[in-house]
Amino acid sequence: MTNHTADTSTGTDPDAAVAALGAAARNVISSFDGDLPPGTAANTLERLTAVHRQVDALKLAMLAPIARMEASGQLLEESGQKSVKAYMMHTWGLHPGEAERLALLATGLHTETLPHTAQALAEGVLTVGEAAALASGAEREVKKRDTNTHPDAEQYRSMIETGLVGAKRERTTMSVQSLTRAANALGLELNPDRPEKNEEQAFTARGAQMRRAFEGTFHFQAWGPASDAEKLRAALESYTAPYDGHAPVPEHARTYDALVAAAGFAHGHHGCRNSPGPKALITVTVPLSTLVGVEGGAPATTQDGNVLATSVVRAMAPQAQLRRLVFDDRTGLPLDLGRAHRLAPGYLRTLAFAKHSTCAWQGGCDVPVSQCEADHITEFSHGGTTSAENLQPLCSTHNRLKYRRATHRHTGTRTGSGGKSPPEKTAPPDGTPGGGRTRHP
C-alpha cells in the first residue's frame, strides 16, 4: 500500500548560495537594530528601499521554478500541493489573495502570455507586487469580457496587459490599487455596454437592512448601483459637519450624524415637492458625444474615477447644472486666472482635477480626488498662477507636507553671520486658514 503522507525528513542541507544569502540577511538585519540616530531617517529609508528591491528580485526568481514544476506535475509529487497558489498558501504561509495573484503572475511569465509585464519587470518599471496585481487584473477582465465582441481570450488579455503596462510607464507612481482600478477602466472601455448592465443588475439586487440587537442598538447596511452611491454620498456630505481639529470626531461618526440628520429632515418634509435650496453636488464628466448618444464615446466618470451608466447620466441631465469644459489638445488644461486670484473657484478645480482620480503626490497616494485640496504646483508666492496647468489635487497630509518642505528649504539653518531681514515666508497651503476650504478624509 502506497504511503501518501508527507515526507518528514529534513532533506538536503542548504547549498553554498543559500548559506551566503542567510549570512548576508543576518548582516542586514543586525544593521537595522537599535534606535535611529538623529538625521539618518532619509538614509535609512534609502537602505530599506534597496533591501526591498533585492527581496523583490529573489521573489521573482522563485516564481519560475515553481511554475515549471506545476506544469510538469513535479510540484504535486514532491510537495503534495497541486497548484502554485496552494503551495504558497501552505508552505510560505501567504494570504489566499496574495498567493492567487503571485500564482497568476508565475503562470503568465512561464507561459509567456504576459510579455510586456516580463519586460517591465526586467527594466524595473514594475515591482513584483505591481506585476502580480496587473496579472490578476488582466485575468479578472478576461473572465468578465463580452465573449461575443471579444471571443479570443489571449488577444483580449494582451490588450489589457498592453494598456496597463503603458499606463504604468506613463505614470510611474501608480500603486497596486491604481492598477486594479485601471484594469477595470480598460475593461469598461473595451466593453461599453458593461456599465449599463452593471447598473441594471445592481439595481435589481438593491436592498437595505436594519438589524436590532437585544440591547436595542442597531446595525444598518445598504447596497445598490453606482449612480445611487454617488447620490447618497453627495447627500450625506452635504449634512456632514466639517472636521474640527480642536474637538476631532471620527469620519464614521460624522457620517452617522449626517445620516440621522438627513433622515430627520426628510421625515418632517413629506409634503415638500421642490427643494428649498441647492441640491447636493455630484461631479460627473461625460463627453458631449456620449451624452447625445454617439457610439464609441468615452464613458461618464465621477471625480473619483467611478464609471456611471450613460442612461443614468442622461436622466440626471434635465435637473443638472451642465458646465462645458474645453481642453487644449496640447496641454489638456487651458483655463487661467493669472495672478489676480490665489484661490481656485469650483469650475477651475473641476477642470484641473479632471485628469486625476486620486491625490497627485509624486510618491503616489490613493486618497480620492473628492477628498483633496487644490494645490499650486509652483507656489503662488513664488510666481505660480492660478491656472489649470498649475493646479493639482493633493490630500491634506501631502499638501501640508509640501508646505513644510518648502518652508524648511527657505527658512533652514544657515551658516555665517546672516542678515537682519526675516527669512522668506511661504504662503500656507490651500485649505488652511487663509486658504480655501479644508477637507479631511
Buried (B, 14 or more C-beta within 10 A) or exposed (E): EEEEEEEEEEEEEEEEEEEEBEEEEEEBEEEEEEEEEEEEEEEEEEBEEEBEEEEBEEBBEBBEEBBEBBEEEEBBEEBBBEBBBBBBBEEEEBEEEBBBBBBBBBBBBBEEBBBBBBEBBEEEBBBBBBBBBBBBBBBBBBEEBBEEEBEEBEEBBBBBBBBBBEBBBEEEEBBBEBBBBBBBBBBBBBBBEBBBEBBEEBBEEEEEEEEEEEEEEEEEEEEBBBBBBBBBBBBBBBBBEEBEEEEEEEEEEBBBBBBEBBEEEEEEEEEEEEEEEEEBEBBBBBEEEBBEEEEEBBBBBBBBBBBBBBBBBBEBEEEEEEEEEEBEEEEEBBBEBEEEEBBBEEEBBBBBBBBBBBBBBEEBBBBBBBBBBBBBBEBBBEEBBBBBBBBBBBBBBBBBBBBEEBBEEBEEEEEEEEEEEEEEEBBBBBBBEEBBEBBBE
